[in-house]
Amino acid sequence: MRAKVKQGSIMIGGSLNASAYKVEDEFTTNTRQEANRIMANLRAKNGYFVLHDFAVGLDVTMNHESVDVTTDEDDKARRLTYLLAGPFVRYFLDNGVFGELSVNMGLLNLSSGSKSNLVEGAIGIGYAHFINEKFSIEPLLTFRYFNQKDGDRRYTTYGPMLGVGIQAYLLRKKAHVIKKTL
């Protein structure tokens, strides 16, 4: 089934992602630390097709992270959960391949009572395998950048993220019907 999506269609769904990073951290302590970081990410993506194959929408992300410090054996593992939201854009090719760009922002209250600004950006490529006219399974490979800032201190990670999503496309028409109207 071709991946053409009609202008005026609505995309509802999300994805579950996981990643593992090596981290160099000068943000959470006064000394430089190296750590292994595992992250689980639940992401809801809802969009509207403003043009054929081009969607603009809202990306809401809930992240949970576990950090195991490797440079200090006495340091315990840290766990952190936060919420981010922001816009995303997506463009489809006829074969189901799509490109996606998102920028999310959030605010995190640390246990110490200080506040941190959060920014996340991601650019990626995916494939929409349409099971039928309305539903698709979408593997996605993205390059993710994350920055947490509090005053002059910062915590930054970046690297690839692999995920899979499920989307529902409401009001979507088949490719041959759209080509007749174009």
CYANA upper distance limits for C-alpha pairs under 8 A (distance plus 0.5 A):
  1 MET  CA    130 PHE  CA      7.00
  1 MET  CA    132 ASN  CA      8.02
  1 MET  CA    133 GLU  CA      8.28
  2 ARG  CA     94 ASP  CA      6.45
  2 ARG  CA     95 ASN  CA      6.55
  2 ARG  CA     96 GLY  CA      7.28
  2 ARG  CA    130 PHE  CA      8.40
  2 ARG  CA    174 LYS  CA      8.07
  2 ARG  CA    175 ALA  CA      6.66
  3 ALA  CA     92 PHE  CA      7.67
  3 ALA  CA     93 LEU  CA      7.58
  3 ALA  CA     94 ASP  CA      5.65
  3 ALA  CA     95 ASN  CA      6.46
  3 ALA  CA     96 GLY  CA      5.28
  3 ALA  CA    128 ALA  CA      7.73
  3 ALA  CA    130 PHE  CA      7.67
  3 ALA  CA    175 ALA  CA      7.69
  4 LYS  CA     52 HIS  CA      7.84
  4 LYS  CA     53 ASP  CA      6.61
  4 LYS  CA     92 PHE  CA      7.77
  4 LYS  CA     93 LEU  CA      7.88
  4 LYS  CA     94 ASP  CA      6.02
  4 LYS  CA     96 GLY  CA      8.33
  4 LYS  CA    173 LYS  CA      8.43
  4 LYS  CA    174 LYS  CA      7.52
  4 LYS  CA    175 ALA  CA      5.73
  4 LYS  CA    178 ILE  CA      8.41
  5 VAL  CA      9 SER  CA      7.44
  5 VAL  CA     49 PHE  CA      8.22
  5 VAL  CA     52 HIS  CA      6.28
  5 VAL  CA     53 ASP  CA      5.49
  5 VAL  CA     92 PHE  CA      8.40
  5 VAL  CA    172 ARG  CA      6.29
  5 VAL  CA    173 LYS  CA      7.15
  5 VAL  CA    174 LYS  CA      8.17
  5 VAL  CA    175 ALA  CA      7.92
  6 LYS  CA     49 PHE  CA      7.58
  6 LYS  CA     51 LEU  CA      7.81
  6 LYS  CA     52 HIS  CA      5.32
  6 LYS  CA     53 ASP  CA      7.05
  6 LYS  CA    171 LEU  CA      8.33
  6 LYS  CA    172 ARG  CA      6.22
  6 LYS  CA    173 LYS  CA      6.55
  6 LYS  CA    178 ILE  CA      7.25
  7 GLN  CA     49 PHE  CA      5.49
  7 GLN  CA     50 VAL  CA      6.08
  7 GLN  CA     51 LEU  CA      5.13
  7 GLN  CA     52 HIS  CA      4.93
  7 GLN  CA     53 ASP  CA      7.60
  7 GLN  CA     54 PHE  CA      8.32
  8 GLY  CA     48 TYR  CA      7.04
  8 GLY  CA     49 PHE  CA      5.75
  8 GLY  CA     50 VAL  CA      6.73
  8 GLY  CA     51 LEU  CA      7.94
  8 GLY  CA    171 LEU  CA      7.76
  9 SER  CA     48 TYR  CA      6.55
  9 SER  CA     49 PHE  CA      5.87
  9 SER  CA    169 TYR  CA      7.08
  9 SER  CA    170 LEU  CA      6.17
  9 SER  CA    171 LEU  CA      5.35
  9 SER  CA    172 ARG  CA      5.87
 10 ILE  CA     46 ASN  CA      7.99
 10 ILE  CA     47 GLY  CA      6.34
 10 ILE  CA     48 TYR  CA      5.19
 10 ILE  CA     49 PHE  CA      6.86
 10 ILE  CA    169 TYR  CA      6.11
 10 ILE  CA    170 LEU  CA      5.52
 10 ILE  CA    171 LEU  CA      7.09
 10 ILE  CA    172 ARG  CA      8.21
 11 MET  CA     45 LYS  CA      8.11
 11 MET  CA     46 ASN  CA      5.85
 11 MET  CA     47 GLY  CA      5.42
 11 MET  CA     48 TYR  CA      6.68
 11 MET  CA     49 PHE  CA      8.32
 11 MET  CA    167 GLN  CA      7.04
 11 MET  CA    168 ALA  CA      6.24
 11 MET  CA    169 TYR  CA      5.13
 11 MET  CA    170 LEU  CA      6.85
 12 ILE  CA     44 ALA  CA      8.40
 12 ILE  CA     45 LYS  CA      6.75
 12 ILE  CA     46 ASN  CA      5.04
 12 ILE  CA     47 GLY  CA      7.17
 12 ILE  CA    167 GLN  CA      6.12
 12 ILE  CA    168 ALA  CA      5.68
 12 ILE  CA    169 TYR  CA      7.00
 12 ILE  CA    170 LEU  CA      8.31
 13 GLY  CA     44 ALA  CA      6.34
 13 GLY  CA     45 LYS  CA      6.03
 13 GLY  CA     46 ASN  CA      6.76
 13 GLY  CA    165 GLY  CA      7.88
 13 GLY  CA    166 ILE  CA      6.24
 13 GLY  CA    167 GLN  CA      4.74
 13 GLY  CA    168 ALA  CA      6.48
 14 GLY  CA     42 LEU  CA      8.03
 14 GLY  CA     43 ARG  CA      5.80
 14 GLY  CA     44 ALA  CA      4.58
 14 GLY  CA     45 LYS  CA      5.57
 14 GLY  CA     46 ASN  CA      8.29
 14 GLY  CA    165 GLY  CA      5.84
 14 GLY  CA    166 ILE  CA      6.29
 14 GLY  CA    167 GLN  CA      6.79
 15 SER  CA     42 LEU  CA      6.58
 15 SER  CA     43 ARG  CA      5.73
 15 SER  CA     44 ALA  CA      7.07
 15 SER  CA     45 LYS  CA      8.45
 15 SER  CA    163 GLY  CA      7.24
 15 SER  CA    164 VAL  CA      6.05
 15 SER  CA    165 GLY  CA      4.21
 15 SER  CA    166 ILE  CA      6.76
 16 LEU  CA     40 ALA  CA      7.94
 16 LEU  CA     41 ASN  CA      6.26
 16 LEU  CA     42 LEU  CA      5.30
 16 LEU  CA     43 ARG  CA      6.82
 16 LEU  CA    163 GLY  CA      6.47
 16 LEU  CA    164 VAL  CA      6.59
 16 LEU  CA    165 GLY  CA      6.86
 17 ASN  CA     40 ALA  CA      6.39
 17 ASN  CA     41 ASN  CA      5.48
 17 ASN  CA     42 LEU  CA      7.05
 17 ASN  CA     43 ARG  CA      8.43
 17 ASN  CA    161 MET  CA      7.56
 17 ASN  CA    162 LEU  CA      6.67
 17 ASN  CA    163 GLY  CA      4.76
 17 ASN  CA    164 VAL  CA      7.19
 18 ALA  CA     38 ILE  CA      8.01
 18 ALA  CA     39 MET  CA      6.09
 18 ALA  CA     40 ALA  CA      5.09
 18 ALA  CA     41 ASN  CA      6.61
 18 ALA  CA    161 MET  CA      7.30
 18 ALA  CA    162 LEU  CA      7.17
 18 ALA  CA    163 GLY  CA      7.14
 19 SER  CA     38 ILE  CA      6.37
 19 SER  CA     39 MET  CA      5.82
 19 SER  CA     40 ALA  CA      7.30
 19 SER  CA    160 PRO  CA      8.23
 19 SER  CA    161 MET  CA      6.15
 19 SER  CA    162 LEU  CA      7.53
 20 ALA  CA     36 ASN  CA      7.74
 20 ALA  CA     37 ARG  CA      6.09
 20 ALA  CA     38 ILE  CA      5.02
 20 ALA  CA     39 MET  CA      6.87
 21 TYR  CA     36 ASN  CA      6.43
 21 TYR  CA     37 ARG  CA      5.55
 21 TYR  CA     38 ILE  CA      7.00
 21 TYR  CA    157 THR  CA      8.44
 21 TYR  CA    159 GLY  CA      7.92
 22 LYS  CA     34 GLU  CA      7.80
 22 LYS  CA     35 ALA  CA      6.43
 22 LYS  CA     36 ASN  CA      5.41
 22 LYS  CA     37 ARG  CA      6.73
 23 VAL  CA     33 GLN  CA      8.49
 23 VAL  CA     34 GLU  CA      6.05
 23 VAL  CA     35 ALA  CA      5.61
 23 VAL  CA     36 ASN  CA      6.66
 23 VAL  CA     37 ARG  CA      7.23
 23 VAL  CA    157 THR  CA      7.30
 24 GLU  CA     32 ARG  CA      7.44
 24 GLU  CA     33 GLN  CA      6.22
 24 GLU  CA     34 GLU  CA      5.14
 24 GLU  CA     35 ALA  CA      7.09
 25 ASP  CA     29 THR  CA      8.20
 25 ASP  CA     32 ARG  CA      6.24
 25 ASP  CA     33 GLN  CA      5.65
 25 ASP  CA     34 GLU  CA      6.76
 25 ASP  CA     35 ALA  CA      8.20
 25 ASP  CA    155 TYR  CA      6.74
 25 ASP  CA    156 THR  CA      8.33
 26 GLU  CA     30 ASN  CA      6.91
 26 GLU  CA     31 THR  CA      6.59
 26 GLU  CA     32 ARG  CA      5.38
 26 GLU  CA     33 GLN  CA      7.12
 26 GLU  CA    153 ARG  CA      8.03
 26 GLU  CA    154 ARG  CA      7.69
 26 GLU  CA    155 TYR  CA      7.27
 27 PHE  CA    153 ARG  CA      5.92
 27 PHE  CA    154 ARG  CA      5.58
 27 PHE  CA    155 TYR  CA      5.57
 28 THR  CA    155 TYR  CA      8.18
 29 THR  CA     33 GLN  CA      8.47
 33 GLN  CA     69 VAL  CA      7.40
 33 GLN  CA     70 THR  CA      8.13
 33 GLN  CA     71 THR  CA      6.39
 33 GLN  CA     72 ASP  CA      8.15
 34 GLU  CA     69 VAL  CA      6.50
 34 GLU  CA     70 THR  CA      6.28
 34 GLU  CA     71 THR  CA      6.14
 35 ALA  CA     67 VAL  CA      6.94
 35 ALA  CA     68 ASP  CA      5.95
 35 ALA  CA     69 VAL  CA      4.57
 35 ALA  CA     70 THR  CA      5.50
 35 ALA  CA     71 THR  CA      7.59
 36 ASN  CA     67 VAL  CA      6.37
 36 ASN  CA     68 ASP  CA      5.79
 36 ASN  CA     69 VAL  CA      6.89
 36 ASN  CA     70 THR  CA      7.52
 37 ARG  CA     65 GLU  CA      7.47
 37 ARG  CA     66 SER  CA      6.24
 37 ARG  CA     67 VAL  CA      4.98
 37 ARG  CA     68 ASP  CA      6.85
 38 ILE  CA     65 GLU  CA      6.35
 38 ILE  CA     66 SER  CA      5.84
 38 ILE  CA     67 VAL  CA      7.07
 39 MET  CA     63 ASN  CA      7.50
 39 MET  CA     64 HIS  CA      6.28
 39 MET  CA     65 GLU  CA      4.96
 39 MET  CA     66 SER  CA      6.90
 40 ALA  CA     63 ASN  CA      6.41
 40 ALA  CA     64 HIS  CA      5.85
 40 ALA  CA     65 GLU  CA      7.01
 41 ASN  CA     61 THR  CA      7.34
 41 ASN  CA     62 MET  CA      6.34
 41 ASN  CA     63 ASN  CA      5.05
 41 ASN  CA     64 HIS  CA      6.93
 42 LEU  CA     61 THR  CA      6.31
 42 LEU  CA     62 MET  CA      5.75
 42 LEU  CA     63 ASN  CA      6.97
 43 ARG  CA     59 ASP  CA      7.36
 43 ARG  CA     60 VAL  CA      6.26
 43 ARG  CA     61 THR  CA      4.87
 43 ARG  CA     62 MET  CA      6.85
 44 ALA  CA     59 ASP  CA      6.28
 44 ALA  CA     60 VAL  CA      5.72
 44 ALA  CA     61 THR  CA      6.89
 45 LYS  CA     57 GLY  CA      7.49
 45 LYS  CA     58 LEU  CA      6.45
 45 LYS  CA     59 ASP  CA      5.18
 45 LYS  CA     60 VAL  CA      7.13
 46 ASN  CA     57 GLY  CA      5.98
 46 ASN  CA     58 LEU  CA      6.05
 46 ASN  CA     59 ASP  CA      7.20
 47 GLY  CA     55 ALA  CA      6.33
 47 GLY  CA     56 VAL  CA      5.79
 47 GLY  CA     57 GLY  CA      4.20
 47 GLY  CA     58 LEU  CA      6.76
 48 TYR  CA     55 ALA  CA      5.75
 48 TYR  CA     56 VAL  CA      6.07
 48 TYR  CA     57 GLY  CA      6.52
 49 PHE  CA     53 ASP  CA      7.18
 49 PHE  CA     54 PHE  CA      5.91
 49 PHE  CA     55 ALA  CA      4.57
 49 PHE  CA     56 VAL  CA      6.91
 50 VAL  CA     54 PHE  CA      6.72
 50 VAL  CA     55 ALA  CA      6.44
 50 VAL  CA     56 VAL  CA      7.44
 51 LEU  CA     55 ALA  CA      7.63
 53 ASP  CA     90 ARG  CA      8.45
 53 ASP  CA     91 TYR  CA      6.05
 53 ASP  CA     92 PHE  CA      5.49
 53 ASP  CA     93 LEU  CA      7.77
 54 PHE  CA     89 VAL  CA      7.82
 54 PHE  CA     90 ARG  CA      6.27
 54 PHE  CA     91 TYR  CA      5.05
 54 PHE  CA     92 PHE  CA      7.13
 55 ALA  CA     89 VAL  CA      6.11
 55 ALA  CA     90 ARG  CA      5.66
 55 ALA  CA     91 TYR  CA      6.97
 56 VAL  CA     87 PRO  CA      7.74
 56 VAL  CA     88 PHE  CA      6.37
 56 VAL  CA     89 VAL  CA      5.10
 56 VAL  CA     90 ARG  CA      7.14
 57 GLY  CA     87 PRO  CA      6.13
 57 GLY  CA     88 PHE  CA      5.90
 57 GLY  CA     89 VAL  CA      6.99
 58 LEU  CA     85 ALA  CA      7.68
 58 LEU  CA     86 GLY  CA      6.24
 58 LEU  CA     87 PRO  CA      5.18
 58 LEU  CA     88 PHE  CA      6.53
 59 ASP  CA     85 ALA  CA      6.14
 59 ASP  CA     86 GLY  CA      5.91
 59 ASP  CA     87 PRO  CA      6.26
 59 ASP  CA     88 PHE  CA      6.67
 59 ASP  CA    102 SER  CA      7.92
 59 ASP  CA    104 ASN  CA      7.87
 60 VAL  CA     83 LEU  CA      7.95
 60 VAL  CA     84 LEU  CA      6.39
 60 VAL  CA     85 ALA  CA      4.88
 60 VAL  CA     86 GLY  CA      7.17
 60 VAL  CA    104 ASN  CA      8.38
 61 THR  CA     83 LEU  CA      6.26
 61 THR  CA     84 LEU  CA      5.60
 61 THR  CA     85 ALA  CA      6.63
 62 MET  CA     81 THR  CA      7.73
 62 MET  CA     82 TYR  CA      6.40
 62 MET  CA     83 LEU  CA      5.14
 62 MET  CA     84 LEU  CA      6.98
 63 ASN  CA     80 LEU  CA      8.48
 63 ASN  CA     81 THR  CA      6.03
 63 ASN  CA     82 TYR  CA      6.04
 63 ASN  CA     83 LEU  CA      7.00
 64 HIS  CA     79 ARG  CA      7.74
 64 HIS  CA     80 LEU  CA      6.17
 64 HIS  CA     81 THR  CA      4.90
 64 HIS  CA     82 TYR  CA      7.32
 65 GLU  CA     78 ARG  CA      8.45
 65 GLU  CA     79 ARG  CA      6.02
 65 GLU  CA     80 LEU  CA      5.66
 65 GLU  CA     81 THR  CA      6.91
 66 SER  CA     77 ALA  CA      7.26
 66 SER  CA     78 ARG  CA      6.16
 66 SER  CA     79 ARG  CA      5.07
 66 SER  CA     80 LEU  CA      7.18
 67 VAL  CA     77 ALA  CA      5.93
 67 VAL  CA     78 ARG  CA      5.63
 67 VAL  CA     79 ARG  CA      6.97
 68 ASP  CA     76 LYS  CA      7.54
 68 ASP  CA     77 ALA  CA      5.11
 68 ASP  CA     78 ARG  CA      7.29
 69 VAL  CA     73 GLU  CA      7.83
 69 VAL  CA     75 ASP  CA      6.98
 69 VAL  CA     76 LYS  CA      7.82
 69 VAL  CA     77 ALA  CA      7.15
 82 TYR  CA    106 GLY  CA      8.46
 82 TYR  CA    108 LEU  CA      6.91
 83 LEU  CA    106 GLY  CA      6.83
 83 LEU  CA    107 LEU  CA      8.26
 83 LEU  CA    108 LEU  CA      8.45
 84 LEU  CA    104 ASN  CA      6.19
 84 LEU  CA    105 MET  CA      5.77
 84 LEU  CA    106 GLY  CA      5.06
 84 LEU  CA    107 LEU  CA      8.16
 84 LEU  CA    118 LEU  CA      8.27
 85 ALA  CA    104 ASN  CA      5.36
 85 ALA  CA    105 MET  CA      6.11
 85 ALA  CA    106 GLY  CA      7.00
 86 GLY  CA    102 SER  CA      7.68
 86 GLY  CA    103 VAL  CA      6.14
 86 GLY  CA    104 ASN  CA      4.62
 86 GLY  CA    105 MET  CA      6.64
 87 PRO  CA    102 SER  CA      6.41
 87 PRO  CA    103 VAL  CA      6.50
 87 PRO  CA    104 ASN  CA      7.29
 88 PHE  CA    100 GLU  CA      7.63
 88 PHE  CA    101 LEU  CA      6.09
 88 PHE  CA    102 SER  CA      4.63
 88 PHE  CA    103 VAL  CA      7.07
 89 VAL  CA    100 GLU  CA      6.22
 89 VAL  CA    101 LEU  CA      5.99
 89 VAL  CA    102 SER  CA      7.05
 90 ARG  CA     98 PHE  CA      7.18
 90 ARG  CA     99 GLY  CA      6.17
 90 ARG  CA    100 GLU  CA      4.92
 90 ARG  CA    101 LEU  CA      7.15
 91 TYR  CA     98 PHE  CA      5.90
 91 TYR  CA     99 GLY  CA      6.00
 91 TYR  CA    100 GLU  CA      7.18
 92 PHE  CA     96 GLY  CA      6.76
 92 PHE  CA     97 VAL  CA      6.45
 92 PHE  CA     98 PHE  CA      4.81
 92 PHE  CA     99 GLY  CA      7.31
 93 LEU  CA     97 VAL  CA      5.96
 93 LEU  CA     98 PHE  CA      6.50
 96 GLY  CA    127 TYR  CA      5.89
 96 GLY  CA    128 ALA  CA      5.41
 96 GLY  CA    129 HIS  CA      7.09
 97 VAL  CA    125 ILE  CA      7.72
 97 VAL  CA    126 GLY  CA      6.21
 97 VAL  CA    127 TYR  CA      4.87
 97 VAL  CA    128 ALA  CA      6.81
 98 PHE  CA    125 ILE  CA      6.27
 98 PHE  CA    126 GLY  CA      5.79
 98 PHE  CA    127 TYR  CA      6.49
 98 PHE  CA    128 ALA  CA      7.87
 99 GLY  CA    123 ILE  CA      8.13
 99 GLY  CA    124 GLY  CA      6.32
 99 GLY  CA    125 ILE  CA      5.09
 99 GLY  CA    126 GLY  CA      6.90
100 GLU  CA    122 ALA  CA      8.50
100 GLU  CA    123 ILE  CA      6.25
100 GLU  CA    124 GLY  CA      5.81
100 GLU  CA    125 ILE  CA      6.76
100 GLU  CA    126 GLY  CA      8.36
101 LEU  CA    121 GLY  CA      8.16
101 LEU  CA    122 ALA  CA      6.29
101 LEU  CA    123 ILE  CA      5.04
101 LEU  CA    124 GLY  CA      7.09
102 SER  CA    121 GLY  CA      6.18
102 SER  CA    122 ALA  CA      5.83
102 SER  CA    123 ILE  CA      7.11
103 VAL  CA    119 VAL  CA      7.91
103 VAL  CA    120 GLU  CA      6.27
103 VAL  CA    121 GLY  CA      4.94
103 VAL  CA    122 ALA  CA      7.11
104 ASN  CA    119 VAL  CA      6.34
104 ASN  CA    120 GLU  CA      5.56
104 ASN  CA    121 GLY  CA      6.80
105 MET  CA    117 ASN  CA      8.16
105 MET  CA    118 LEU  CA      6.01
105 MET  CA    119 VAL  CA      5.11
105 MET  CA    120 GLU  CA      6.81
106 GLY  CA    117 ASN  CA      6.85
106 GLY  CA    118 LEU  CA      5.50
106 GLY  CA    119 VAL  CA      7.14
107 LEU  CA    115 LYS  CA      7.53
107 LEU  CA    116 SER  CA      6.43
107 LEU  CA    117 ASN  CA      5.54
107 LEU  CA    118 LEU  CA      6.22
108 LEU  CA    115 LYS  CA      6.37
108 LEU  CA    116 SER  CA      5.83
108 LEU  CA    117 ASN  CA      7.14
108 LEU  CA    118 LEU  CA      7.59
109 ASN  CA    113 GLY  CA      6.75
109 ASN  CA    114 SER  CA      6.65
109 ASN  CA    115 LYS  CA      5.32
109 ASN  CA    116 SER  CA      7.08
110 LEU  CA    114 SER  CA      6.21
110 LEU  CA    115 LYS  CA      6.71
110 LEU  CA    116 SER  CA      7.94
114 SER  CA    150 ASP  CA      8.46
115 LYS  CA    150 ASP  CA      7.23
116 SER  CA    148 GLN  CA      6.73
116 SER  CA    149 LYS  CA      5.93
116 SER  CA    150 ASP  CA      5.30
117 ASN  CA    148 GLN  CA      6.19
117 ASN  CA    149 LYS  CA      5.79
117 ASN  CA    150 ASP  CA      7.05
118 LEU  CA    146 PHE  CA      7.95
118 LEU  CA    147 ASN  CA      6.31
118 LEU  CA    148 GLN  CA      5.14
118 LEU  CA    149 LYS  CA      7.11
119 VAL  CA    146 PHE  CA      6.33
119 VAL  CA    147 ASN  CA      5.77
119 VAL  CA    148 GLN  CA      7.11
120 GLU  CA    144 ARG  CA      7.69
120 GLU  CA    145 TYR  CA      6.10
120 GLU  CA    146 PHE  CA      4.93
120 GLU  CA    147 ASN  CA      6.92
121 GLY  CA    144 ARG  CA      6.38
121 GLY  CA    145 TYR  CA      5.70
121 GLY  CA    146 PHE  CA      7.09
122 ALA  CA    142 THR  CA      6.69
122 ALA  CA    143 PHE  CA      6.08
122 ALA  CA    144 ARG  CA      4.94
122 ALA  CA    145 TYR  CA      6.76
123 ILE  CA    142 THR  CA      5.91
123 ILE  CA    143 PHE  CA      6.07
123 ILE  CA    144 ARG  CA      7.35
124 GLY  CA    140 LEU  CA      7.30
124 GLY  CA    141 LEU  CA      6.01
124 GLY  CA    142 THR  CA      4.33
124 GLY  CA    143 PHE  CA      6.63
125 ILE  CA    140 LEU  CA      6.34
125 ILE  CA    141 LEU  CA      6.11
125 ILE  CA    142 THR  CA      6.90
126 GLY  CA    138 GLU  CA      6.98
126 GLY  CA    139 PRO  CA      6.10
126 GLY  CA    140 LEU  CA      4.61
126 GLY  CA    141 LEU  CA      6.66
127 TYR  CA    138 GLU  CA      5.92
127 TYR  CA    139 PRO  CA      6.34
127 TYR  CA    140 LEU  CA      7.21
128 ALA  CA    136 SER  CA      6.23
128 ALA  CA    137 ILE  CA      6.39
128 ALA  CA    138 GLU  CA      5.13
128 ALA  CA    139 PRO  CA      7.78
129 HIS  CA    136 SER  CA      5.68
129 HIS  CA    137 ILE  CA      5.79
129 HIS  CA    138 GLU  CA      6.69
130 PHE  CA    134 LYS  CA      7.90
130 PHE  CA    135 PHE  CA      6.25
130 PHE  CA    136 SER  CA      4.58
130 PHE  CA    137 ILE  CA      7.06
131 ILE  CA    135 PHE  CA      6.21
131 ILE  CA    136 SER  CA      5.96
131 ILE  CA    137 ILE  CA      7.82
132 ASN  CA    136 SER  CA      7.78
133 GLU  CA    169 TYR  CA      8.33
133 GLU  CA    172 ARG  CA      7.50
133 GLU  CA    173 LYS  CA      7.80
133 GLU  CA    174 LYS  CA      7.27
134 LYS  CA    168 ALA  CA      5.99
134 LYS  CA    169 TYR  CA      5.33
134 LYS  CA    170 LEU  CA      6.85
134 LYS  CA    172 ARG  CA      7.12
135 PHE  CA    166 ILE  CA      7.80
135 PHE  CA    167 GLN  CA      6.27
135 PHE  CA    168 ALA  CA      5.11
135 PHE  CA    169 TYR  CA      6.71
136 SER  CA    166 ILE  CA      6.34
136 SER  CA    167 GLN  CA      5.93
136 SER  CA    168 ALA  CA      7.15
137 ILE  CA    164 VAL  CA      7.64
137 ILE  CA    165 GLY  CA      6.34
137 ILE  CA    166 ILE  CA      5.24
137 ILE  CA    167 GLN  CA      7.16
138 GLU  CA    164 VAL  CA      5.91
138 GLU  CA    165 GLY  CA      5.38
138 GLU  CA    166 ILE  CA      6.53
138 GLU  CA    167 GLN  CA      8.04
139 PRO  CA    162 LEU  CA      8.09
139 PRO  CA    163 GLY  CA      6.30
139 PRO  CA    164 VAL  CA      4.66
139 PRO  CA    165 GLY  CA      6.77
140 LEU  CA    162 LEU  CA      6.45
140 LEU  CA    163 GLY  CA      5.79
140 LEU  CA    164 VAL  CA      6.38
140 LEU  CA    165 GLY  CA      8.17
141 LEU  CA    160 PRO  CA      7.53
141 LEU  CA    161 MET  CA      6.37
141 LEU  CA    162 LEU  CA      5.23
141 LEU  CA    163 GLY  CA      7.04
142 THR  CA    160 PRO  CA      6.12
142 THR  CA    161 MET  CA      5.73
142 THR  CA    162 LEU  CA      7.01
143 PHE  CA    158 TYR  CA      7.72
143 PHE  CA    159 GLY  CA      5.97
143 PHE  CA    160 PRO  CA      4.87
143 PHE  CA    161 MET  CA      6.61
144 ARG  CA    158 TYR  CA      5.87
144 ARG  CA    159 GLY  CA      6.00
144 ARG  CA    160 PRO  CA      6.51
144 ARG  CA    161 MET  CA      7.14
145 TYR  CA    156 THR  CA      8.02
145 TYR  CA    157 THR  CA      6.49
145 TYR  CA    158 TYR  CA      4.83
145 TYR  CA    159 GLY  CA      7.33
146 PHE  CA    156 THR  CA      6.15
146 PHE  CA    157 THR  CA      5.79
146 PHE  CA    158 TYR  CA      6.66
147 ASN  CA    154 ARG  CA      7.45
147 ASN  CA    155 TYR  CA      6.23
147 ASN  CA    156 THR  CA      5.01
147 ASN  CA    157 THR  CA      7.18
148 GLN  CA    154 ARG  CA      6.06
148 GLN  CA    155 TYR  CA      5.53
148 GLN  CA    156 THR  CA      6.91
149 LYS  CA    153 ARG  CA      6.39
149 LYS  CA    154 ARG  CA      4.89
149 LYS  CA    155 TYR  CA      6.96
150 ASP  CA    154 ARG  CA      6.80
173 LYS  CA    177 VAL  CA      7.06
173 LYS  CA    178 ILE  CA      7.20
174 LYS  CA    178 ILE  CA      7.14
175 ALA  CA    179 LYS  CA      6.74
176 HIS  CA    180 LYS  CA      6.93
177 VAL  CA    181 THR  CA      7.21
178 ILE  CA    182 LEU  CA      6.73
